[in-house]
């Protein structure tokens, strides 16, 4: 029987996952995409509008995810004011170039939040810099430690940080837990692959729901990288393995292909 892996990547990354699998046509398992969290842009009001009106005053604009890049795109901002100052993580740099039509800043930063922090620390006169950080507002779930640790590290750089909510990340509603549990109990899922801390939190709730019914789920869970694994550990979610490479989804696919 062909193995099937349930990928719980947020819906905003499904296109990239499909592209990654297209690059790996000989993969030994089939994927099933089922997001446990979803994201949507917030109405352009409040602090985001204030940020947009003062864009020229910022030296850098840090996008915490591709949704933050899309928030900038939706605002219809002057490209000249964004040129060379947008900081993005890993493959999101490509989205900056494609969606905003501008070059990125700190393009050599390692593809992680802490990679951005280290790249900032290497900049001269950092204490005089003014930096905007575009973040999600979390609903139905706590703020993942990856975000709080990121903010703490940014604050310690000495630069003037302004944190702006530009999109909302919402956990899967509890009304769908039973459906999810039925899928995992069906015997057709060989493994679960998670790619973010938010998914780790929601999955822990789903497994607790199943255990409370007296039928715990026994499907191995694999993580995209150490940050996601750390979040999983914070909510006592058992992780069977962590991908040693986590720059691209193809790295994760290759890792799972070797294991399964």
C-alpha positions in Angstrom: 0.0 0.0 0.0 1.3 3.5 -0.9 1.9 5.5 2.2 0.1 8.8 2.7 1.4 11.7 4.7 -0.9 14.3 6.1 0.7 17.8 5.7 -0.8 20.3 8.1 0.9 23.3 6.4 -1.1 26.6 6.6 -3.3 27.2 3.5 -1.1 30.1 2.5 1.7 27.7 1.8 -0.2 25.1 -0.2 0.9 26.4 -3.5 4.5 26.1 -2.5 3.9 22.5 -1.3 2.3 21.5 -4.6 5.3 23.0 -6.4 7.7 21.1 -4.1 6.0 17.8 -4.8 6.0 18.6 -8.5 9.8 18.7 -8.2 9.8 15.3 -6.6 7.6 13.2 -8.9 9.3 9.9 -7.8 8.4 10.5 -4.1 7.4 7.2 -2.4 4.4 8.6 -0.6 1.3 10.6 -1.4 0.5 13.9 0.3 -2.8 15.0 1.9 -3.1 18.7 2.7 -5.2 19.7 5.6 -4.5 23.0 7.3 -4.9 23.3 11.0 -4.6 27.1 11.0 -5.7 29.7 8.5 -4.6 33.2 7.8 -6.4 36.3 6.5 -5.4 39.9 6.1 -6.8 42.3 8.7 -8.8 45.4 7.5 -6.3 48.2 6.8 -6.9 50.3 9.8 -5.4 51.6 13.0 -1.6 51.0 13.4 -1.3 49.5 9.9 -2.6 52.7 8.3 -0.3 54.7 10.6 2.6 52.6 9.5 1.7 53.1 5.8 1.5 56.9 6.2 5.0 56.9 7.9 6.7 54.4 5.7 9.5 56.7 4.6 10.6 57.0 8.3 11.4 53.3 8.6 14.8 51.9 7.7 13.6 48.3 7.5 10.3 46.6 7.2 10.4 43.0 8.5 7.8 40.6 7.1 7.3 37.6 9.5 5.7 35.5 6.8 4.4 35.6 3.2 1.1 37.0 4.6 2.9 40.1 5.7 4.3 40.5 2.2 0.7 40.2 0.9 -0.4 42.9 3.4 2.1 45.2 1.9 1.0 44.4 -1.6 -2.7 45.0 -0.7 -1.8 48.4 0.7 -0.7 49.6 -2.8 2.4 51.4 -1.3 4.9 53.4 -3.4 7.5 51.0 -4.6 10.2 53.7 -4.1 9.5 53.8 -0.4 9.9 50.0 -0.1 12.9 49.5 -2.4 15.7 47.9 -0.5 14.2 48.0 2.9 11.8 44.9 3.1 13.3 42.0 5.0 11.8 38.6 4.5 12.5 35.0 5.5 13.9 32.5 3.0 11.7 31.9 0.0 9.5 34.8 1.1 12.2 37.0 -0.4 11.1 35.8 -3.8 7.5 36.8 -3.0 8.8 40.3 -2.1 10.4 40.6 -5.6 7.4 39.2 -7.4 4.5 40.8 -5.5 6.1 44.1 -4.6 8.5 44.5 -7.4 11.4 45.6 -5.2 14.7 44.2 -4.0 15.0 42.8 -0.5 17.2 44.0 2.4 19.5 41.6 4.3 19.1 39.0 1.6 22.0 36.9 2.9 20.3 36.3 6.3 19.8 32.7 7.2 16.2 31.6 6.5 14.8 31.9 9.9 13.6 34.6 12.3 16.8 34.4 14.3 18.7 34.6 11.1 17.2 38.0 10.5 18.2 39.1 14.1 21.8 38.1 13.4 21.8 39.9 10.1 20.5 43.0 11.8 23.2 42.8 14.5 25.9 43.0 11.8 24.5 46.4 10.6 26.3 49.6 11.5 24.6 52.3 13.6 21.8 49.9 14.4 20.7 51.9 17.5 19.7 54.7 15.2 17.6 52.5 13.0 13.8 52.5 13.0 12.3 49.2 12.1 8.7 48.1 11.5 7.8 44.4 12.1 4.6 43.0 10.5 3.1 40.3 12.6 0.0 38.1 12.8 -2.7 38.4 15.5 -3.5 34.9 16.8 -7.0 33.8 17.5 -8.0 30.6 19.3 -4.4 29.8 20.1 -1.5 31.3 22.1 1.3 33.2 20.5 3.9 30.6 19.5 7.3 30.9 21.3 9.0 31.5 18.0 7.2 34.8 17.8 7.8 35.9 21.4 11.4 34.9 21.2 11.8 36.8 17.9 10.4 39.9 19.5 12.6 39.6 22.5 15.7 39.2 20.4 14.7 42.2 18.2 14.2 44.4 21.3 17.7 43.5 22.4 19.3 44.8 19.2 18.9 48.4 20.4 17.0 49.5 17.3 13.6 51.2 17.6 11.0 48.5 16.9 7.4 49.1 16.0 5.2 46.0 16.0 2.2 46.0 13.7 -0.6 43.5 13.3 -1.5 43.1 9.6 -3.1 39.7 9.4 -5.0 37.2 11.6 -4.0 33.5 12.1 -6.9 31.4 13.4 -6.9 27.9 14.8 -9.1 25.1 13.3 -12.4 25.3 15.1 -13.2 22.6 17.6 -16.3 21.6 15.7 -13.9 20.0 13.1 -11.9 18.0 15.6 -14.1 14.9 15.3 -13.7 14.9 11.5 -10.0 15.2 11.8 -9.8 12.4 14.4 -11.9 10.1 12.1 -9.3 10.8 9.3 -6.4 9.9 11.5 -8.1 6.7 12.8 -9.0 5.5 9.3 -5.7 3.7 8.8 -4.9 5.6 5.6 -2.5 8.1 7.2 1.1 6.8 7.7 2.5 10.0 9.2 1.7 13.6 10.0 4.0 16.4 8.9 3.8 19.8 10.6 5.5 23.0 9.5 4.8 25.6 12.1 4.4 26.0 15.9 0.7 27.0 15.5 -0.1 23.7 13.9 1.7 21.9 16.7 -0.6 23.6 19.2 -3.8 22.7 17.3 -2.6 19.2 16.7 -2.0 18.7 20.4 -5.6 19.7 21.1 -6.9 17.3 18.5 -4.9 14.4 19.9 -6.1 15.3 23.4 -9.6 15.2 22.1 -9.1 11.7 20.7 -7.5 10.5 23.9 -10.4 11.8 25.9 -12.6 9.5 23.9 -10.6 6.5 25.0 -9.0 6.0 21.5 -5.7 7.8 21.3 -4.1 8.4 17.9 -0.9 6.5 17.2 0.4 8.2 14.0 4.1 9.4 14.0 4.5 13.1 13.7 7.5 14.7 11.9 8.6 18.3 12.1 9.9 20.7 9.4 12.7 22.1 11.6 14.0 22.8 15.1 11.7 25.8 15.8 8.6 23.8 15.0 9.9 21.0 17.2 10.5 23.4 20.0 6.9 24.6 19.8 5.7 21.0 19.8 7.7 20.2 22.9 6.1 23.2 24.6 2.7 21.6 24.3 3.9 18.0 24.9 3.3 16.9 21.3 5.5 13.8 20.6 7.8 14.4 17.6 9.2 11.2 15.9 11.8 13.2 13.9 12.9 16.6 12.8 14.2 17.4 9.3 17.9 18.4 9.5 17.4 20.7 6.5 14.5 23.2 6.6 15.1 25.9 4.0 12.6 24.5 1.5 9.7 22.2 1.4 11.6 19.9 -0.9 14.1 19.4 2.0 11.2 18.1 4.2 9.9 15.9 1.4 13.3 14.3 0.9 13.6 13.7 4.6 10.3 12.0 4.9 10.9 10.0 1.7 14.1 8.6 3.2 12.2 7.7 6.5 9.1 6.2 4.9 
